Amino acid sequence: MSGRTVAIEDGRIIRIGRARDDEDADTVIDGSGLYLLPGFIDSNVHLTVYGNARRRETVVRYGPRNEELALESAQRHLAHGVTTVRDSYGDLQSLLAVRDRIEAGEATGARMLVAGNIVGWGGPFSITFSLLPEDELTHFQQTWNDRITQGVGEELMDMGPEGVREAINAYLDKGVDFIKYGGSGHFRRPVLIGFSPRVQEVIVEETHERGKIAETHATSQESLRLAVEAGIDLIQHPEILSADYPDDLIELIVEEDVLCAMRPNMLTGRIWSEHLERREAALAAQSEMPPPATGAQENRRAEARGDDLELQRRNARRLIAAGCPVTIATDNYQGDAPELRGEPKPLEQEAGMGSLLAIEGLVELGMTPMEALMAATRNGARAAGMADEIGAIEEGMIADLVLLGSNPLDDIANVHDIEAVIAKGRVIDIDSLPEQRIFSVEAPALSR
């Protein structure tokens, strides 16, 4: 709506009315001809280095600098208009420290909500996360696993409901903002169910008792069904399922109004175009081959064809078409240190940039531009458990805002045309962010 003034005081919107001169205002932003939106929300990021079977050296070098890395990433998100992020797996101690500094106004960055470990999984150097046997780990890897799991690792798989209830409450006492648990294993071949139905119910019940969001990583039909039946609020990357969704599971997700936190940044745009080229070449090559002699051979051919990406995109489009509530959840991560990378990290998984590409991607997957913007704002606020605080431009809301130079309803790619970012009522000097570059490099130009 044009010709409106948004008045902010103490970090909140106190008035929305007709354009007027606010002579007593400390700061006036002339937004004439611009487009005002709520700040964007990314529901799945990874702000710290945590490692895996291939990223050992990065953790050794940079694990002690995780607070700096988390702040750098939070600032890069903010510079792209992402005013709130949810970190669903990482170094809890460092994340809590940076979260609290930003919330107290001692540091500049996107608001952070953090989960720490994925409950029920071991650390990054474990069977459940990286298929690494415990007896092959170095002392550093063992201690790093303990730092990440914080008492809610694989040992919970051996507990009954009451033991899990006690462990979850002890973990919630550490100050986490939400709980993410392993409804299945990290890998999709084979997919193993993580917890029994009654233990999942305990995890969700205790999380809800504290007024917090409960979510899952579950990548098979039955593991996901159990989690939805247990009462979860959100599914992380629901498109990553080991098979096509059965109709009744989609119907259950819609009926229970479970948020679907998707990675459209990894299913659309450049990634999808390049996939189609590779797939065409693989199909042509395989047409000249004899039939696969074993299941393993067929799995390798399916990988070459990109069947898994085809499946993910198909699942995402079906969930969207069915009316599942969707939010962007890019899964963007730190990855290897720049000096250790064999090739550049995909732009689609860079902090902030990936979030904007995810908004674009939702339109490619079937949403209208308005629906995509709502996914990245109002639905993101639901995922954060802050629907009455952020995600909309209304009186009483926290003043997290983005000014765009062009209308995103005309072209969703206009979300990149950021003129100003306001966080908790404060105008952010986005050109100065990040204040310290450790893993980030100057952002490359976005080619379309």
Secondary structure, 3 states (H helix, E strand, C coil): CCCEEEEEECCEEEEEEECCCCCCCCCCCCCCCCEEEECEEEEEECCCCCCCCCCHHHHHHHHHHHHHHHHHHHHHHHHCCEEEEEECCCCHHHHHHHHHHHHCCCCCCCEEEECCCCECCCCCCCHHHHCCCHHHCCHHHHHHHHHHHCCCCHHHHHCCHHHHHHHHHHHHCCCCCEEEEECECCCCCCCCECCCHHHHHHHHHHHHHCCCEEEEECCCHHHHHHHHHHCCCEEECCCCCCCCCCHHHHHHHHHCCCEEEECHHHCCHHHHHHHHHHHHHHHHHHCCCCCCCCHHHHHHHHHHHCHHHHHHHHHHHHHHHCCCCEEECCCECCCCCHHHCCCCCCHHHCCCHHHHHHHHHHHHCCCCHHHHHHHHCHHHHHHCCCCCCCCCCCCCCECCEEEECCCCCCCHHHHHCEEEEEECCEECCHHHCCCCCCCCCCCCCCCC
